[in-house]
Amino acid sequence: MKKTATAFAVAALLLTSGCTNLSKTEQGALSGGAIGAGVGAAATAIAGSSIAAGMIVGGAVGAAAGAYSGCKQDDKC
């Protein structure tokens, strides 16, 4: 659990360091990926499965959903 908390802290630091001049599509993909990874890690930790796999799958699904939502806001889809 200590490694997971450290990974989240590092990810949050990296995500907030380069968020200037992003389109809504890019912002959606970035935030959706981060939220999805967090939810995936939490869900798999509760279920007793691989946390890394949950983060990967959750992050990918979250990034795709966030990018689509941002694309709709940019009126480019």
C-alpha positions in Angstrom: 0.0 0.0 0.0 3.0 2.3 0.7 4.2 1.8 -2.9 0.7 2.7 -4.3 0.6 5.9 -2.3 4.0 6.9 -3.5 3.0 6.2 -7.1 -0.1 8.4 -6.7 2.0 11.2 -5.3 4.5 11.1 -8.1 1.7 10.8 -10.7 0.0 13.9 -9.3 3.2 15.9 -9.3 3.9 15.0 -12.9 0.3 15.6 -14.0 0.2 19.1 -12.5 3.6 20.2 -13.9 2.6 20.4 -17.6 -1.0 21.4 -17.8 -0.7 24.8 -19.5 -2.1 25.4 -23.0 -3.9 22.1 -23.3 -7.0 21.7 -25.3 -10.2 20.4 -23.7 -9.5 17.0 -25.4 -6.0 16.8 -23.9 -7.2 18.0 -20.5 -10.0 15.4 -20.5 -7.6 12.6 -21.5 -5.1 13.6 -18.8 -7.6 14.0 -15.9 -9.7 11.0 -17.1 -6.6 8.8 -17.1 -5.5 9.9 -13.7 -9.0 9.4 -12.2 -9.4 6.1 -14.0 -6.0 4.8 -12.7 -7.0 5.8 -9.2 -10.4 4.1 -9.4 -8.9 1.0 -11.0 -6.2 0.7 -8.3 -8.8 1.1 -5.6 -11.2 -1.4 -7.1 -8.5 -4.1 -7.6 -7.1 -3.5 -4.2 -10.5 -4.1 -2.7 -11.1 -7.2 -4.9 -7.6 -8.5 -4.1 -6.4 -8.5 -7.6 -3.3 -7.0 -9.3 -3.2 -3.3 -8.5 -0.9 -2.5 -11.4 -3.3 -4.2 -13.9 -6.2 -2.2 -12.4 -4.3 1.0 -12.8 -3.4 0.3 -16.4 -6.9 -0.7 -17.4 -8.6 2.0 -15.4 -6.2 4.6 -16.8 -6.8 3.6 -20.4 -10.5 3.6 -20.0 -10.5 6.9 -18.2 -8.2 8.5 -20.7 -10.4 7.4 -23.6 -13.6 8.6 -21.9 -12.0 11.9 -20.9 -10.6 12.5 -24.3 -14.0 11.9 -25.9 -15.7 14.2 -23.4 -13.2 16.9 -24.1 -13.4 16.4 -27.8 -17.2 17.0 -27.6 -16.5 20.2 -25.6 -14.0 21.4 -28.3 -16.7 20.5 -31.0 -14.1 18.5 -33.0 -15.8 15.1 -32.8 
